[in-house]
């Protein structure tokens, strides 16, 4: 099982967050850079993976309410697949 750490401090805007996530998780080029596409890719391409979010507070500071929606997509994908999602606020 692969373990990938995402750095919330790298997610400075919504656009940058999607670009960063796509790079880190090696999503296909056709990734739509939106929450629906994120869920689809997480459940189709990352089912046997542990994802750890570091600096979650920085992500929330940068993205505001969108950070909560983003986090919810990760939680939903984890509930619907073998993906594990761990949030570390520090």
C-alpha positions as CSV (number, residue, x, y, z in Angstrom):
1,X,0.0,0.0,0.0
2,X,1.4,3.4,-1.1
3,X,1.5,6.3,1.4
4,X,1.4,9.8,0.1
5,X,1.6,13.0,2.1
6,X,-0.1,16.1,0.9
7,X,1.0,19.5,2.2
8,X,-1.9,21.8,2.8
9,X,0.4,24.8,2.7
10,X,1.0,24.1,-1.0
11,X,-2.7,24.6,-1.7
12,X,-2.7,28.4,-1.9
13,X,-5.7,28.8,-4.2
14,X,-8.4,26.4,-5.5
15,X,-6.7,26.1,-8.8
16,X,-3.3,25.5,-7.2
17,X,-4.9,22.9,-4.8
18,X,-6.2,20.8,-7.7
19,X,-2.9,21.1,-9.7
20,X,-0.9,20.1,-6.6
21,X,-3.2,17.1,-5.8
22,X,-3.1,16.0,-9.4
23,X,0.7,16.1,-9.5
24,X,1.1,14.3,-6.2
25,X,-1.4,11.6,-7.0
26,X,-0.4,11.3,-10.6
27,X,-3.9,11.8,-11.9
28,X,-4.5,11.4,-15.7
29,X,-4.2,14.4,-17.9
30,X,-7.9,14.6,-18.3
31,X,-8.5,15.2,-14.6
32,X,-11.2,18.0,-14.5
33,X,-9.8,19.9,-11.5
34,X,-13.1,20.1,-9.6
35,X,-14.6,18.2,-6.7
36,X,-16.5,15.7,-8.8
37,X,-13.5,14.8,-10.8
38,X,-11.4,14.5,-7.6
39,X,-13.8,12.0,-6.2
40,X,-13.8,10.0,-9.4
41,X,-10.0,9.9,-9.6
42,X,-9.6,9.1,-5.9
43,X,-12.0,6.1,-6.1
44,X,-10.7,4.9,-9.5
45,X,-6.9,5.5,-9.3
46,X,-6.1,5.6,-5.6
47,X,-8.1,2.8,-3.9
48,X,-5.1,1.1,-2.2
49,X,-3.4,4.2,-0.8
50,X,-3.0,6.0,2.4
51,X,-3.2,9.8,2.0
52,X,-2.0,12.0,4.8
53,X,-2.8,15.7,4.8
54,X,-0.2,17.8,6.7
55,X,-0.7,21.5,7.5
56,X,-4.5,21.2,7.2
57,X,-4.8,24.5,9.1
58,X,-2.8,26.2,6.4
59,X,-5.0,24.8,3.7
60,X,-8.1,26.1,5.6
61,X,-6.5,29.5,5.9
62,X,-5.8,29.6,2.2
63,X,-9.0,28.1,0.8
64,X,-11.6,29.0,3.4
65,X,-14.9,27.1,3.0
66,X,-13.6,25.3,0.0
67,X,-11.1,23.4,2.2
68,X,-14.0,21.8,4.1
69,X,-15.6,20.7,0.8
70,X,-12.2,19.3,-0.4
71,X,-11.8,17.5,2.9
72,X,-15.3,16.0,2.6
73,X,-14.5,14.6,-0.9
74,X,-11.4,12.9,0.6
75,X,-13.5,11.5,3.4
76,X,-16.3,10.3,1.0
77,X,-13.8,8.7,-1.3
78,X,-12.2,6.9,1.7
79,X,-15.7,5.6,2.8
80,X,-16.4,4.3,-0.7
81,X,-13.1,2.6,-1.4
82,X,-10.0,1.2,0.2
83,X,-8.4,4.6,0.3
84,X,-7.4,5.8,3.8
85,X,-7.5,9.5,4.6
86,X,-5.7,11.0,7.6
87,X,-5.8,14.7,8.4
88,X,-3.0,16.1,10.5
89,X,-3.8,19.8,11.4
90,X,-0.2,20.7,12.2
